[in-house]
Amino acid sequence: METLDHFEEEYSPTSDEKTMALLSHILTLVAGFVAPLVIYIIKKDESAYVRKHAVESLNFQISMAIYAFASFILMFIIIGIFTLIAVGIMAFVCAIIATVQANEGKFFKYPLTIRLVK
């Protein structure tokens, strides 16, 4: 199986690959981590480009769930309300940016992501 690490600059994804990569990001707004997980499971052996996008999106969604849980716990000392709002805004904005980048055939590296899935 090929990896994109060494030829990311010169690789031109197909229209179908762009669509699947884009869906792995935008569908998180309605399905959370389930969408990139399903796309990863289905497409991981077919396309390194889609796999890379799905893994990045999945890791970000898992990270946001961890941050949201920590924010929920911190609500008992008020600060959690503000951190939960920040987590929600960040998840929304980053998903939109990643979707646009995937549609353009580029890769977006989410900030503050814990890399659990490789």
C-alpha positions in Angstrom: 0.0 0.0 0.0 1.3 3.4 -1.0 1.7 6.3 1.4 1.4 10.0 0.5 4.2 11.2 2.7 6.9 11.1 -0.1 4.8 12.3 -3.1 2.1 14.5 -1.5 3.2 17.5 -3.5 3.0 15.8 -6.9 -0.1 13.6 -6.3 -3.3 14.6 -8.1 -6.3 12.9 -6.5 -9.2 11.7 -8.7 -12.6 13.3 -8.4 -13.9 10.3 -6.4 -11.0 10.5 -4.0 -11.6 14.2 -3.5 -15.3 13.5 -2.8 -14.6 10.8 -0.3 -11.9 12.9 1.5 -14.3 15.9 1.6 -17.1 13.7 3.0 -14.7 12.4 5.7 -14.5 16.0 7.0 -17.9 17.6 6.3 -20.0 14.6 7.6 -18.5 15.0 11.0 -20.8 18.0 11.5 -23.8 15.6 11.6 -22.3 12.2 12.4 -19.2 13.0 14.6 -16.4 10.4 14.5 -18.6 7.8 12.8 -18.4 9.3 9.3 -14.6 9.3 9.1 -14.4 5.9 10.8 -16.7 4.3 8.2 -14.9 6.0 5.3 -11.6 4.8 6.7 -12.8 1.2 7.1 -14.2 1.2 3.5 -11.5 3.0 1.6 -8.3 2.4 3.6 -6.9 -0.2 1.2 -8.1 1.6 -2.0 -6.7 5.1 -1.7 -3.9 6.5 0.4 -5.3 9.9 -0.2 -8.7 9.1 1.3 -7.1 7.1 4.1 -4.9 10.0 5.1 -7.9 12.4 5.2 -10.1 10.0 7.0 -7.4 9.3 9.7 -6.8 13.0 10.2 -10.5 13.7 10.6 -11.0 10.7 12.9 -8.2 11.7 15.1 -9.5 15.2 15.3 -13.0 14.1 16.2 -11.7 11.8 18.9 -9.6 14.6 20.3 -12.6 17.0 20.3 -14.6 14.4 22.2 -11.9 14.1 24.8 -11.7 17.9 25.1 -15.5 18.2 25.3 -15.6 15.6 28.1 -12.9 17.5 30.0 -14.8 20.7 29.5 -17.9 19.0 30.9 -16.1 18.0 34.0 -14.7 21.6 34.3 -18.2 23.0 34.2 -18.4 22.5 38.0 -15.9 25.3 38.3 -17.5 27.5 35.6 -14.5 27.5 33.2 -15.8 24.4 31.4 -18.7 26.4 29.9 -16.2 28.6 28.1 -13.9 25.8 27.0 -16.9 23.7 25.8 -18.0 26.7 23.6 -14.4 27.0 22.3 -14.2 23.3 21.5 -17.5 23.5 19.6 -16.5 26.5 17.6 -13.1 25.0 16.8 -14.5 21.7 15.7 -17.0 23.5 13.3 -14.5 25.9 11.8 -11.7 23.3 11.4 -14.1 20.9 9.7 -15.2 23.5 7.2 -11.5 24.5 6.4 -10.5 20.8 6.0 -13.5 20.2 3.7 -12.5 23.1 1.5 -8.9 21.9 1.4 -9.9 18.4 0.6 -12.1 19.6 -2.3 -9.0 21.5 -3.6 -6.9 18.3 -3.5 -4.9 19.5 -0.5 -4.3 18.2 3.0 -5.3 20.0 6.2 -3.6 19.1 9.4 -6.0 19.8 12.3 -4.6 21.7 15.2 -4.5 20.3 18.8 -5.1 16.7 17.5 -4.0 13.7 19.5 -2.7 11.2 16.9 -4.3 7.9 18.1 -5.1 6.3 14.8 -2.2 6.0 12.4 
